[in-house]
Amino acid sequence: MIDSNDRERMNESKELFDKMIKNEYLSGMPLLILANKQDLVDCMGVRDIKPVFQQHGHLIGRRDCLTIPTSGLTGDGVDEAIIWLEQALKRNAIVRPPKSQAT
């Protein structure tokens, strides 16, 4: 989740994102970026945010990746994000099945 209204910290968000996508334990996992605070008039839109996070597209690879505009204040985009993430995780289970748990 990123603060779409905080342009000064966008590079910090990008650096953390880059560390995450380089993590071997997260390899192949779906990526969901929530562009929060879309209820604010002067926030960055998804069109402005996506290119920042796609600069290292080769590290994202073929995994599912989506940026959704959200507002924690109004709840806009939250249901869409949950539905997409559930579907992406189900699709991903074929590639990275969950570890068996002892019963």
Summary of the structure (lengths in Angstrom):
residues: 103
radius of gyration: 14.9
end to end distance: 35.0
largest distance: 52.2
contacts: 238
relative contact order: 0.19
helix: 45%
strand: 13%
